[in-house]
Every structure is written in C-alpha cells, then in structure tokens.
C-alpha cells in the first residue's frame, strides 16, 4: 500500500502563525526570576555593602530587589537603613535606629498598619519581588503566618473605618481655613458657626483623640462636646487660631 503524504496548505501555516503571534501579543511571556526563602542572616548580607550582591529589603516578610534604587538604598543612600532587613515598623514610625528597625507592628493603629500594607504594594509595583523572609510573616515553607493574616485584616479594618469616618464627616460641613506666616491661622463658616469637635472613630483608627473644625447651626450649638475656639465669640462665624 502506498504511503499517504499529508500536504499542508501554506495558507493554513500562515493562519496558525498569525494566531500564535496574536496570542503572544495578548498574553506576553514575562520572565519571572526564581523566588526563594531567606533567613534573617541571608537577607542581612544584601545590605548594599557588597557590590557583588543585589540590594534587598523586606517589608511584611516580602523581599524585594531594590538594586536599581542603589542611590537611595546603597551604603551612602538615605534609605540604606532599610536594606538587608525587614524594618516594616520604621515605614510609619520614622525611627530608623536601634529597636525602631524591626518587623514588629505591636501597638500600631489600624491606619498605621494600613499605611505599611500600602508601602508593600508600592514595592510590588516599583521593584522586583524575589522571595519571602522566614519569620514573623512567613513560615519555613513560605506560607503566610497568622500574624500576617492578622496584619492584613487590621489594614482592611482601617480602610473600612476611614471610609465610615469620611461618610460621617460629610454629613456636617467642615470649616474653611487658611494660614499664613504673617497673619497666622483663621477658620470660618459661610453658613453656621465654627466649633471644634472630636472625630468619633479616631481612637479606633489612630489610637489617639483628635478634633476637627465643623460648622453648626445656632440651634445645634447647645450639644455637649462642642468647643469654642479660644478668644472667639460664641456666635462669631470667624475665629483666629
């Protein structure tokens, strides 16, 4: 029996090539460097002092290659204190020495934790994620720990509280304000009278009590917790601050 020869039309070959090119354009292959697990000691070697090693930093246990930012993270850089370690707390505390360079977030408020999570997202966008640091946030197999899950839950709670606070404050108009070095500060209300009032969710958000200036109608001024600016008349709609 004579062997059958399969003849493929050149048009079919061209069509397949076109499809493959289209798929490549739509779903381009991106080289992903191999990710690995780091110990604290291994990460410490990548602190920018050895020009033969990439500069790495950790935040919430995620490790990033920040070598392209050597002018910032290298040995002479202003952010060198972040290199070779996970100093998550320092991203919001501003303490860049000693015990301040730690990955512990104990005692931080939900908005502070939220800010650190947002910093981690910045590094995911701006630098190359190369692995995970075994410790607080990832176990020896690279799985997220309960501590990391708790941090992310607290950050999400902070987002919810901030949105709720914005909604609540939107119901009562804020004072207008201005400040100059020559004249100092001034607050005023185009409608109503300025009063200092406590932000009700601030303790949950920041762990502290803060106040804002809001405008109230005359019939609302007898409520408790309202504070008249020092030196300002009870029914003045402008106050120096």
C-alpha positions in Angstrom: 0.0 0.0 0.0 1.4 3.4 -1.0 2.1 5.8 1.9 -0.1 8.8 2.0 1.6 12.1 2.1 -0.1 14.9 4.1 0.1 18.1 2.3 -0.5 21.2 4.4 -1.7 24.3 2.6 0.7 27.2 3.0 -2.4 29.3 3.9 -3.1 27.1 6.9 0.5 27.6 8.1 0.2 31.3 7.8 -3.1 31.3 9.7 -1.5 29.3 12.5 1.4 31.7 12.7 -1.0 34.7 12.8 -2.9 33.1 15.7 0.3 32.4 17.6 1.5 35.9 17.2 -1.8 37.3 18.3 -1.7 35.1 21.4 1.8 36.2 22.2 0.8 39.9 21.9 -2.3 39.4 24.1 -0.6 37.2 26.7 3.1 38.0 26.5 5.6 35.8 28.3 7.2 37.6 31.2 10.4 36.2 32.7 9.9 35.8 36.4 13.1 35.4 38.5 13.1 32.4 40.8 11.7 33.3 44.2 13.3 31.9 47.3 13.1 31.8 51.1 15.5 33.9 53.0 16.7 33.7 56.6 17.4 36.9 58.6 21.1 36.2 58.3 20.9 35.7 54.5 18.9 38.8 54.0 21.4 40.8 56.1 24.2 40.0 53.5 22.3 42.1 50.9 22.6 45.4 52.7 24.4 47.3 50.0 27.9 46.9 51.3 28.9 44.1 48.9 28.9 45.4 45.3 28.7 41.8 44.0 25.3 41.2 45.7 22.0 42.7 44.9 20.5 45.1 47.4 17.4 43.6 49.0 14.9 44.8 51.6 11.9 43.2 53.3 8.5 44.6 54.2 5.9 42.4 55.9 8.1 39.5 55.0 8.1 40.1 51.3 11.6 40.6 49.9 12.3 42.9 47.0 15.4 43.6 44.9 15.9 47.4 45.1 19.3 47.4 43.4 18.1 49.8 40.7 17.5 52.3 43.5 21.1 52.0 44.7 21.4 55.8 45.1 18.7 55.5 47.8 19.4 52.1 49.3 23.1 51.7 48.8 25.7 52.3 51.5 25.6 56.1 51.1 21.9 56.3 50.4 19.3 58.0 52.6 17.3 54.8 52.9 20.2 52.4 53.5 18.7 51.6 56.9 16.0 49.6 55.1 18.5 47.4 53.2 19.3 43.9 54.3 16.4 43.7 56.8 12.7 43.8 57.3 12.1 47.1 59.1 8.3 47.3 58.4 7.6 49.4 61.6 10.0 52.1 60.5 7.9 52.9 57.4 5.4 54.7 59.7 7.3 55.3 63.0 10.2 57.3 61.4 12.5 55.6 63.9 15.5 54.4 61.8 17.8 53.4 64.5 18.2 50.5 67.0 14.9 48.9 68.1 13.0 51.0 65.6 14.3 48.9 62.7 12.0 46.0 63.4 9.3 44.0 61.7 7.1 44.0 64.8 3.9 46.1 64.4 2.8 45.7 68.0 0.8 48.7 69.3 0.4 50.3 65.9 -3.1 51.6 64.9 -5.1 50.3 62.1 -4.3 53.3 59.9 -0.6 52.9 60.5 -0.8 49.2 59.6 -2.8 50.2 56.5 -0.1 52.5 55.5 2.6 49.8 55.8 0.5 47.5 53.6 0.3 50.3 51.1 4.1 50.6 51.2 4.3 46.9 50.4 2.1 47.5 47.4 4.4 50.3 46.3 7.4 47.9 46.3 5.4 45.3 44.3 4.7 48.0 41.7 8.1 49.5 41.6 10.6 46.8 42.3 11.1 43.1 41.7 9.7 40.6 44.2 12.3 38.0 44.8 11.1 35.9 47.8 10.0 35.7 51.3 11.6 36.1 54.7 11.1 33.2 57.1 10.0 34.6 60.4 7.0 36.7 61.6 5.1 36.7 58.3 6.1 33.5 56.5 6.8 30.1 57.9 9.7 27.8 56.8 7.6 26.6 53.8 6.8 30.1 52.6 3.2 30.0 53.8 1.7 33.2 55.4 1.5 33.1 59.1 -1.4 34.0 61.3 0.5 37.2 62.2 0.5 38.3 58.5 -3.2 37.4 58.1 -3.9 39.5 61.2 -1.9 42.4 59.9 -3.8 42.4 56.6 -7.2 42.1 58.4 -6.3 45.1 60.6 -5.3 47.1 57.5 -8.6 46.2 55.9 -10.4 47.3 59.0 -8.5 50.6 58.9 -9.8 51.2 55.3 -13.4 50.5 56.4 -13.1 52.9 59.4 -11.6 55.6 57.2 -14.5 55.3 54.7 -17.0 55.4 57.6 -15.4 58.5 59.1 -15.5 60.3 55.7 -19.2 59.4 55.4 -19.9 60.7 58.9 -17.9 63.9 58.5 -19.6 64.6 55.1 -22.9 65.0 56.9 -21.5 68.0 58.8 -19.6 70.6 56.7 -16.1 71.3 57.7 -14.9 74.9 58.3 -13.0 76.8 55.7 -9.5 77.7 56.8 -6.3 79.5 55.8 -2.9 80.2 57.3 0.0 82.4 56.6 3.2 83.1 58.4 2.4 86.8 58.7 -1.2 86.6 59.9 -1.4 83.2 61.5 -4.5 81.0 61.0 -8.2 81.6 60.6 -11.3 79.3 60.4 -14.7 80.4 59.3 -18.2 79.1 58.2 -20.1 80.7 55.3 -23.2 79.1 56.9 -23.2 78.4 60.7 -20.6 78.8 63.4 -17.2 77.1 63.8 -16.8 74.5 66.6 -14.0 72.0 67.4 -15.5 68.5 67.6 -13.9 65.2 68.3 -13.5 62.7 65.5 -15.6 59.8 66.9 -13.6 57.0 65.1 -10.1 58.4 65.7 -9.4 56.2 68.8 -10.0 53.1 66.7 -8.1 54.4 63.8 -5.1 56.0 65.3 -5.2 55.2 69.0 -5.4 58.9 69.7 -8.1 61.6 70.0 -8.2 64.4 67.5 -10.6 67.1 66.6 -11.7 68.9 63.5 -13.5 72.2 62.8 -17.1 71.9 61.7 -19.9 74.3 61.0 -23.2 74.1 63.0 -26.4 76.0 63.0 -27.3 78.1 66.0 -29.9 75.7 67.3 -27.3 72.9 67.3 -24.7 74.7 69.5 -26.0 73.5 72.8 -24.8 69.9 72.2 -22.1 68.6 74.6 -18.6 68.2 73.3 -18.6 71.3 71.2 -15.6 73.6 71.8 -15.4 77.3 71.0 -12.0 78.5 69.8 -10.1 80.4 72.5 -10.7 84.1 72.2 -13.6 83.7 69.8 -17.1 85.0 70.5 -19.9 82.4 70.9 -21.7 83.4 67.8 -18.8 84.5 65.7 -18.5 82.9 62.3 -14.8 83.6 62.0 -12.1 82.7 64.6 -8.4 83.3 64.8 -6.4 80.1 65.6 
